[in-house]
Amino acid sequence: MTVPREIIDRQVAAYNHRDLEEFVACYALDAKVVQPDGSLLASGHDEIRARYGELFDLSPDLRAEIRNRIEVGSVVIDEEYVTGFLLPGMPTEIHAAVVYRVANDLIQDAHLFG
């Protein structure tokens, strides 16, 4: 069994390489990505692939740096600093906290704050 931080590290590496299939593979089939206001950004592999596929396609210099991490059981909380983020109406640099819940070696949900 993999420890939760290893799953998150794999997901961050895929994000930084803009490897969409590896990124999606880190998530459970019914995983949810939740925005700061509590609304869903994406639910399930198809929506995660669509949302992040657009970001990866438009952002050739995309990079997430993990500045701090807290691990408590199946929960990993990362302070992330993202650069090269290119989506219309969004800033190019983002400072955020992401709360991941991992079970069965997959991300079950990710809550974005920032």
Protein Blocks (a to p, Z undefined) as FASTA:
>chain_A
ZZfklmmmmmmmmmmnopaklmmmmpcfkbccddfkopafbgcjklmmmmmmmmmmmmmm
gccddfbdcdehjbccdddddehiacehiafbdcdddddddeehiafbdcdeZZ
